[in-house]
Amino acid sequence: MKEATLIGEGAYGEVYLVKWRGTEVAAKTIRASIASNPMVKNAFMKELALWKKLRHPNIVQFLGVLKQSDRLIFLTEYLRNGSLYDQLRKKGKLDPLTAVAYALDIARGMNYLHQLKPHSIIHRDLTPRNVLQDEAGHLKVTDFGLSKIAQQKDSYGYKMTGGTGSYRYMAPEVYRRESYGKSVDVFSFALIVHEMFLGGPSNREEAAEKVADKTAYEDYRPHLASYIFPEQIKTLLRECWHKNPDRRPSFQEIIDRLEKIHATLQEKIVLGTCCSCMIL
């Protein structure tokens, strides 16, 4: 970890930019308060064996682990364009075509994780901070599986939420500490897509935990203004953040529908351009 530059801090630890075998990579540390637990350390090492096998253009590539006795450190590819959170904070809302293209990137990465055999990976902490952009402009999902390691069924009192606003994206059943499955990621995905069209959380003035409480116990959902959200996107989001987890679509279904929406938006742009040419 010599010549390491701190580039970020997440719910589970710090992120450093380091040189590894002559290449810039991200070194992610797991907080000592978490890593010191033997159960967590064992879970981490088991998870690493799985991460090594993962290959998909829309998930951040795991590279290896640094074995240090006092802490857990793993290496991933370094994506210098930053996170979706950074983008939305700098640029505000995205145009519909870009938002849908980004949504497809996230959905494809998540679908890969959910369809892994013999055991699927549930992210559990899908947020704009955990979606990074590569140099080609595509999005990649990162930090999948970390909350599973950190939780360990909350056997030592660690909550999966951290200080990075994860509460805002938390499915009601997770907040209520009920049993849950893959559809918790679909719920989080819907809120991320909502933010891409809006430019950020609609309720950013409210404390994240208060938002999660309202979502879980008052069935609160963000407003879907017709002048911002295309009708097909509104319908999809309502299904994805449905209070009944069994009513939420799978990521494969989401991909199929987003591809059609993306094609429709592209057609409208082409027709609009042609009409403009005819007017001229």
Beta strands, then each sheet from edge to edge (+ up, - down):
strand 1: 5-9
strand 2: 14-20
strand 3: 23-30
strand 4: 62-68
strand 5: 71-77
strand 6: 131-133
strand 7: 139-141
sheet 1: 1+ 2- 3+ 5- 4+
sheet 2: 6+ 7-
end
